[in-house]
Amino acid sequence: NADQIPSKRSVGEEAIEEERRLLYVGFTRAEKQLFVMWYGDPSFFLRECSEEKIKEAANIRISPVYTE
């Protein structure tokens, strides 16, 4: 969610970049499945990631479970 990633404790551009890097690492470490879910507004990290970039990073197939 937008109010959780990046953490409110991350102050400054370096801290935010580190959280972005950690999220990307999480995507790339997914071995079989990657579930990306949120409630309300998605994190701006997710909004700036295209579906193609996530697929490329994790080499996975993305299937939406629920859309509005």
C-alpha positions as CSV (number, residue, x, y, z in Angstrom):
1,N,0.0,0.0,0.0
2,A,1.1,3.6,-0.6
3,D,1.3,4.2,3.2
4,Q,3.5,1.1,3.8
5,I,6.0,0.9,0.9
6,P,8.3,2.8,1.2
7,S,8.3,2.8,4.9
8,K,7.4,6.1,6.7
9,R,10.8,5.7,8.5
10,S,12.6,6.0,5.2
11,V,13.7,9.5,5.1
12,G,15.7,10.9,2.2
13,E,16.3,9.8,-1.4
14,E,19.0,7.2,-0.4
15,A,16.7,5.4,2.0
16,I,13.9,5.4,-0.6
17,E,16.2,4.1,-3.3
18,E,17.3,1.3,-0.9
19,E,13.6,0.3,-0.4
20,R,13.1,0.3,-4.1
21,R,16.1,-1.9,-4.6
22,L,14.9,-4.4,-1.9
23,L,11.5,-4.6,-3.6
24,Y,13.2,-5.4,-6.9
25,V,15.4,-8.0,-5.2
26,G,12.2,-9.6,-3.8
27,F,10.7,-9.7,-7.4
28,T,13.8,-11.3,-8.8
29,R,14.1,-13.9,-6.0
30,A,10.7,-15.4,-6.6
31,E,11.3,-18.9,-7.7
32,K,7.8,-20.2,-8.8
33,Q,5.2,-17.6,-8.0
34,L,5.1,-13.9,-7.0
35,F,1.9,-12.5,-5.5
36,V,1.8,-8.7,-5.5
37,M,-1.3,-7.5,-3.7
38,W,-2.5,-4.2,-2.1
39,Y,-5.5,-2.6,-0.7
40,G,-6.4,1.0,-1.5
41,D,-3.7,2.9,-3.4
42,P,-0.7,0.9,-4.6
43,S,2.8,2.0,-3.6
44,F,4.3,4.5,-6.1
45,F,7.0,1.8,-6.5
46,L,4.4,-0.5,-8.0
47,R,2.9,2.3,-10.1
48,E,6.3,3.0,-11.7
49,C,7.0,-0.6,-12.4
50,S,5.4,-1.8,-15.7
51,E,4.1,-5.3,-15.8
52,E,6.7,-6.1,-18.5
53,K,9.6,-5.0,-16.1
54,I,8.2,-7.2,-13.3
55,K,7.9,-10.2,-15.7
56,E,11.4,-9.6,-17.0
57,A,12.9,-9.2,-13.5
58,A,11.3,-12.4,-12.1
59,N,10.8,-14.4,-15.3
60,I,7.2,-15.1,-14.3
61,R,3.7,-14.9,-15.7
62,I,1.4,-12.3,-14.1
63,S,-2.3,-13.1,-13.8
64,P,-4.6,-10.6,-12.2
65,V,-6.9,-12.2,-9.7
66,Y,-9.3,-9.3,-9.1
67,T,-9.6,-6.0,-11.0
68,E,-12.2,-3.2,-10.5
